[in-house]
Amino acid sequence: MNYSTASVMSKMKNEAIINRYQYTANAFPIIMILIFIFLYKTYGKCLHLLFRRMQYPMVARRRIIDGLWCNGFAIGSMLYLKYLVPESLNTACLSQKPRYLELGFILHKSFYLHRSIIEIFNQGTWIQGWTNLLFCLIIHGSSEQKWFDVVTKLLFYKASVTAIINICRVLLTVKIIKYRVLFVKILLGFYSINWIYLHTVIVPDFQWWNAYGLKNDWFTFICMWIWFFFEFLNEINNIRITYRNSSQWMEAYLFPPPTEEMIELNNICKKLREPSNNKHPQSSDSKKVADLWQTISCAMLMKKKVKRLREAKMNSQSSDDNTN
């Protein structure tokens, strides 16, 4: 009797833990998104001031700041998924680390939604922005126990792809690192292998075989197919841009093409730099003219003084002759 009561209590406790996890995973973190926006703005302004003192141009500053932000979250996500997430969503594993599981899914949803907002409205990369938005919706529907293992693998390999591509962007932008082009080429090779493994091994567990009960969640299933399509479309678009700019293929592949606002901002910066550059020659020319005029004035004064001395000397000699 005692054994059956204890087993019932343990089962109720485990069900409460799972229900609490499912409720938290399905909650959409509006406050966390606002915190992400505030942190990103503060972080961006601080690093803008730092890199401006280091005399980095504006485009390079934006690339480094964005790359470091994504890289920091991706590396933190990989460490979290490796060491703090339970291996499966059974009651034994989930009862050990429920807090980290809830917080982790909230942070992942907030980050990818925040990235989609930045890429759609600030950077103008619509395909990449909608891809991150769909990925956020996939994470939002990830409370199904039957495919929790695949979701954690998907998050891990997605974070590794994000980390590698942003390390390449930072290395290519920072000019002081030796052999950076070689490092970028090696990392791009790892990125290609990881991307192919993610989309040919991990993703089909969701889509083609339905081995984890995904057919019961049609919304997430449709989002997964659309996300899969957008991922390939974005990659094909990057390859197309790279092919059109074969002379600078790494920069064309790693960085999105500039928007009209960025082009206009760069033109304004160039126009502001041109007067400052022309200002120095004008000031130096005016200084030279002033020095020349001062030299001529001094020469004229000296000539007048010499003439007066000669006249005074001649007058004194003539007066002496008259007296004699």
C-alpha positions as CSV (number, residue, x, y, z in Angstrom):
1,M,0.0,0.0,0.0
2,N,2.8,2.4,0.9
3,Y,4.6,1.5,-2.2
4,S,1.7,2.2,-4.5
5,T,1.0,5.5,-2.7
6,A,4.7,6.5,-3.1
7,S,4.6,5.6,-6.8
8,V,1.4,7.6,-7.3
9,M,2.9,10.6,-5.6
10,S,6.1,10.3,-7.6
11,K,4.1,10.1,-10.8
12,M,2.1,13.2,-9.9
13,K,5.2,15.1,-9.1
14,N,6.9,14.2,-12.4
15,E,3.7,15.1,-14.3
16,A,3.7,18.5,-12.5
17,I,7.3,19.1,-13.6
18,I,6.5,18.2,-17.2
19,N,3.4,20.4,-17.2
20,R,5.4,23.3,-15.8
21,Y,8.0,22.9,-18.5
22,Q,5.4,22.7,-21.2
23,Y,3.6,25.8,-19.9
24,T,6.9,27.8,-19.7
25,A,8.1,26.6,-23.1
26,N,4.8,27.7,-24.7
27,A,4.8,31.1,-23.1
28,F,6.0,33.8,-25.4
29,P,8.6,36.0,-23.6
30,I,7.6,39.6,-24.6
31,I,9.6,41.1,-21.6
32,M,12.7,39.0,-22.6
33,I,12.5,40.4,-26.1
34,L,12.4,44.0,-24.8
35,I,15.4,43.2,-22.6
36,F,17.3,41.8,-25.6
37,I,16.5,45.0,-27.5
38,F,17.8,47.2,-24.6
39,L,20.9,45.1,-24.2
40,Y,21.7,45.1,-27.9
41,K,21.3,48.9,-28.1
42,T,23.5,49.5,-25.1
43,Y,26.1,47.0,-26.3
44,G,26.1,48.5,-29.8
45,K,26.6,52.1,-28.6
46,C,29.5,51.1,-26.2
47,L,31.4,49.1,-28.9
48,H,30.7,51.9,-31.5
49,L,32.5,54.3,-29.3
50,L,35.4,51.9,-28.7
51,F,35.9,51.0,-32.4
52,R,35.5,54.7,-33.4
53,R,38.5,55.5,-31.2
54,M,40.4,52.6,-32.8
55,Q,39.6,54.3,-36.2
56,Y,37.5,51.6,-37.7
57,P,35.1,52.7,-40.5
58,M,31.4,52.6,-39.9
59,V,30.7,49.5,-42.0
60,A,33.4,47.6,-40.3
61,R,32.2,48.6,-36.9
62,R,28.7,47.4,-37.7
63,R,30.0,44.1,-39.0
64,I,32.2,43.4,-35.9
65,I,29.5,44.4,-33.4
66,D,26.8,42.2,-35.1
67,G,29.3,39.3,-35.4
68,L,30.4,39.4,-31.8
69,W,26.8,39.6,-30.6
70,C,25.7,36.5,-32.6
71,N,28.9,34.7,-31.8
72,G,28.5,35.3,-28.0
73,F,25.0,33.9,-28.0
74,A,25.8,30.9,-30.2
75,I,28.8,29.8,-28.1
76,G,26.7,30.2,-24.9
77,S,23.9,28.2,-26.5
78,M,26.3,25.4,-27.4
79,L,27.7,25.3,-23.8
80,Y,24.2,25.4,-22.4
81,L,22.8,22.6,-24.6
82,K,25.9,20.4,-24.0
83,Y,26.1,20.7,-20.2
84,L,22.9,22.0,-18.7
85,V,20.1,20.4,-20.8
86,P,18.9,16.9,-19.9
87,E,19.4,14.1,-22.4
88,S,15.7,13.5,-22.9
89,L,12.4,14.8,-21.6
90,N,11.6,11.8,-19.4
91,T,10.7,12.4,-15.7
92,A,14.1,11.2,-14.3
93,C,16.2,13.6,-16.5
94,L,13.8,16.5,-16.3
95,S,13.5,16.5,-12.5
96,Q,17.2,17.2,-12.3
97,K,17.4,20.5,-14.2
98,P,14.0,22.0,-14.8
99,R,15.0,25.6,-14.2
100,Y,17.7,25.7,-16.8
101,L,15.4,24.0,-19.4
102,E,12.7,26.7,-19.0
103,L,15.2,29.6,-19.1
104,G,17.1,28.1,-22.1
105,F,14.0,27.8,-24.3
106,I,12.9,31.4,-23.4
107,L,16.3,32.8,-24.3
108,H,16.5,30.9,-27.6
109,K,13.0,32.1,-28.6
110,S,13.9,35.7,-27.6
111,F,17.2,35.7,-29.5
112,Y,15.9,34.3,-32.8
113,L,12.9,36.6,-32.7
114,H,15.1,39.6,-32.0
115,R,17.4,38.6,-34.8
116,S,14.5,38.4,-37.2
117,I,13.4,41.9,-36.3
118,I,17.0,43.3,-36.8
119,E,17.5,41.5,-40.1
120,I,14.1,42.5,-41.6
121,F,13.9,46.1,-40.4
122,N,17.5,47.2,-40.0
123,Q,19.6,45.2,-42.4
124,G,17.0,44.6,-45.1
125,T,17.8,40.8,-45.4
126,W,14.2,39.6,-45.7
127,I,15.0,36.0,-46.4
128,Q,17.3,35.6,-43.5
129,G,14.9,37.5,-41.2
130,W,11.9,35.3,-42.1
131,T,14.1,32.2,-41.7
132,N,14.9,33.2,-38.1
133,L,11.3,34.0,-37.4
134,L,10.2,30.6,-38.6
135,F,12.9,29.0,-36.5
136,C,11.6,30.9,-33.5
137,L,8.1,29.4,-34.2
138,I,9.6,25.9,-34.4
139,I,11.3,26.4,-31.0
140,H,8.0,27.7,-29.6
141,G,6.2,24.5,-30.5
142,S,9.0,22.3,-29.1
143,S,7.3,21.2,-25.9
144,E,6.2,17.9,-27.5
145,Q,7.9,15.1,-25.6
146,K,8.2,12.8,-28.6
147,W,10.7,15.0,-30.5
148,F,12.5,16.9,-27.7
149,D,15.8,15.1,-28.4
150,V,15.7,16.2,-32.1
151,V,14.9,19.8,-31.1
152,T,18.0,20.0,-28.8
153,K,20.2,18.6,-31.6
154,L,18.7,21.1,-34.0
155,L,19.4,24.0,-31.6
156,F,23.0,22.7,-31.0
157,Y,23.9,22.4,-34.7
158,K,22.1,25.7,-35.6
159,A,24.2,27.4,-32.9
160,S,27.4,25.8,-34.3
161,V,26.6,27.0,-37.8
162,T,25.9,30.5,-36.5
163,A,29.1,30.6,-34.5
164,I,31.3,29.5,-37.4
165,I,29.8,32.0,-39.9
166,N,30.1,34.9,-37.5
167,I,33.7,34.0,-36.5
168,C,34.5,34.2,-40.3
169,R,32.8,37.6,-40.5
170,V,34.8,39.0,-37.6
171,L,38.1,37.6,-38.8
172,L,37.5,39.0,-42.3
173,T,36.7,42.5,-41.0
174,V,39.6,42.8,-38.5
175,K,42.6,43.7,-40.6
176,I,45.3,43.3,-38.0
177,I,45.1,39.4,-37.8
178,K,47.8,37.6,-39.8
179,Y,46.7,34.7,-42.1
180,R,43.1,35.7,-41.5
181,V,42.1,34.8,-45.1
182,L,43.4,31.3,-44.6
183,F,41.6,30.9,-41.3
184,V,38.4,32.1,-42.9
185,K,38.7,29.6,-45.8
186,I,39.2,26.7,-43.3
187,L,36.3,27.8,-41.2
188,L,34.1,28.1,-44.3
189,G,34.9,24.5,-45.1
190,F,33.8,23.4,-41.6
191,Y,30.7,25.6,-42.0
192,S,29.7,23.8,-45.3
193,I,30.1,20.4,-43.7
194,N,28.1,21.4,-40.7
195,W,25.4,23.0,-42.8
196,I,25.0,19.9,-45.0
197,Y,24.9,17.6,-41.9
198,L,22.2,19.9,-40.3
199,H,19.9,19.9,-43.3
200,T,20.4,16.4,-44.5
201,V,20.5,14.4,-41.2
202,I,19.0,16.4,-38.3
203,V,16.2,18.2,-40.2
204,P,14.7,15.1,-41.9
205,D,14.0,13.6,-38.5
206,F,11.3,16.2,-38.3
207,Q,10.0,16.2,-41.9
208,W,10.3,13.1,-44.0
209,W,9.9,10.2,-41.5
210,N,7.7,11.7,-38.8
211,A,9.5,9.3,-36.4
212,Y,8.9,11.6,-33.4
213,G,5.2,12.2,-33.6
214,L,5.5,15.5,-35.5
215,K,2.3,14.7,-37.5
216,N,0.3,15.5,-34.4
217,D,1.5,19.2,-34.5
218,W,0.6,20.4,-38.0
219,F,1.5,24.1,-37.3
220,T,5.1,23.2,-36.4
221,F,5.3,20.7,-39.2
222,I,4.3,23.3,-41.8
223,C,6.7,25.9,-40.2
224,M,9.5,23.3,-40.4
225,W,8.9,22.8,-44.1
226,I,8.8,26.5,-44.9
227,W,11.9,27.1,-42.8
228,F,13.7,24.3,-44.6
229,F,12.7,26.0,-48.0
230,F,13.9,29.4,-46.8
231,E,17.2,28.0,-45.6
232,F,17.9,26.6,-49.1
233,L,16.7,29.8,-50.8
234,N,18.9,31.9,-48.6
235,E,21.9,29.7,-49.3
236,I,21.2,29.8,-53.1
237,N,20.9,33.6,-52.9
238,N,24.3,33.9,-51.1
239,I,25.9,31.6,-53.7
240,R,24.4,33.7,-56.5
241,I,25.8,36.9,-55.0
242,T,29.2,35.2,-54.6
243,Y,29.2,34.1,-58.2
244,R,28.4,37.7,-59.4
245,N,31.3,39.1,-57.3
246,S,34.0,36.4,-57.9
247,S,36.8,38.8,-57.3
248,Q,35.7,39.3,-53.6
249,W,33.8,36.1,-53.1
250,M,34.4,35.7,-49.4
251,E,33.1,39.2,-48.6
252,A,30.1,38.7,-51.0
253,Y,29.2,35.4,-49.3
254,L,29.6,36.4,-45.7
255,F,28.0,39.8,-45.7
256,P,24.6,40.8,-47.1
257,P,24.5,43.4,-49.9
258,P,24.2,47.0,-48.5
259,T,20.7,48.5,-48.4
260,E,19.8,51.8,-49.9
261,E,19.9,53.4,-46.4
262,M,23.5,52.2,-45.9
263,I,24.6,53.4,-49.3
264,E,23.0,56.8,-48.6
265,L,24.7,56.9,-45.2
266,N,28.1,56.1,-46.7
267,N,27.7,58.8,-49.3
268,I,26.9,61.3,-46.6
269,C,30.0,60.2,-44.6
270,K,32.1,60.6,-47.8
271,K,30.7,64.1,-48.4
272,L,31.5,65.0,-44.8
273,R,35.0,63.7,-45.1
274,E,35.8,65.5,-48.4
275,P,35.5,69.1,-46.9
276,S,37.7,68.0,-44.0
277,N,40.3,66.6,-46.4
278,N,40.2,69.7,-48.6
279,K,40.3,71.9,-45.5
280,H,43.9,71.1,-44.8
281,P,45.3,72.0,-48.2
282,Q,43.4,75.2,-48.2
283,S,44.7,76.1,-44.8
284,S,48.2,75.2,-45.8
285,D,47.9,77.2,-49.0
286,S,46.6,80.2,-47.1
287,K,49.5,79.9,-44.7
288,K,52.0,79.8,-47.5
289,V,50.4,82.9,-49.1
290,A,50.5,84.7,-45.7
291,D,54.2,83.8,-45.2
292,L,55.0,84.9,-48.8
293,W,53.2,88.2,-48.3
294,Q,55.0,88.7,-45.0
295,T,58.3,88.1,-46.6
296,I,57.6,90.5,-49.4
297,S,56.5,93.1,-46.9
298,C,59.7,92.7,-45.0
299,A,61.7,92.9,-48.2
300,M,59.9,96.1,-49.2
301,L,60.5,97.7,-45.7
302,M,64.2,96.7,-45.8
303,K,64.5,98.2,-49.3
304,K,62.9,101.4,-48.2
305,K,65.2,101.6,-45.1
306,V,68.3,100.9,-47.3
307,K,67.1,103.6,-49.7
308,R,66.7,106.1,-46.9
309,L,70.1,105.3,-45.5
310,R,71.7,105.8,-48.9
311,E,69.9,109.1,-49.4
312,A,70.9,110.3,-45.9
313,K,74.5,109.3,-46.7
314,M,74.5,111.0,-50.0
315,N,73.0,114.2,-48.4
316,S,75.7,114.2,-45.7
317,Q,78.5,113.8,-48.3
318,S,77.1,116.6,-50.4
319,S,76.8,118.9,-47.4
320,D,80.5,118.2,-46.5
321,D,81.6,119.1,-50.0
322,N,79.7,122.4,-49.9
323,T,81.4,123.3,-46.7
324,N,84.8,122.6,-48.1
